Amino acid sequence: MSGRIILGVVLVAIGIISLAYQGITYTTQKKVIDLGPIQATKEEHHTLPLPPILGVISLIGGIVVLAAGKRS
C-alpha cells in the first residue's frame, strides 16, 4: 500500500468517527476534603467538543487523497 492510500483511509476514518461522536468525554477526580485519614473526592465529567466541520473537512480530504492516489 502506498502512503497516500493509507493517509486517505486514515482521514476518512477520522472524519466518520468525528461526525459520529461529536466530542471527547473524559473524567477527572478532584479532592474536596482532606482531613488526615478522611478524604472525599468528586468526579468531574468534561467534554471536549469537536465541531462537525472538522469531520466534514477530514472526510472530504480523505476522499480527495484516495481519488488522487487512484489516478496516478
LINMO-V415564 format. One line per field, one symbol per residue. phi: phi as a letter, one per 20 degrees, with the letter a starting at -180 (. if undefined). burial: b if it has 16 or more other ideal C-beta (glycine too) atoms within 10 Angstrom, else e. A space follows every 10 residues. Layout:
phi=???
burial=???
This chain:
phi=.fffffffff ffffffffff emrddbccdc feccdmfecc ccedddcdfd fgffffffff ffffffffff fe
burial=eeeeeeebee bbebbeebee eeeeeeeeee eeeeeeeeee eeeeeeeeee eeeebeebbe bbeebbeebe ee
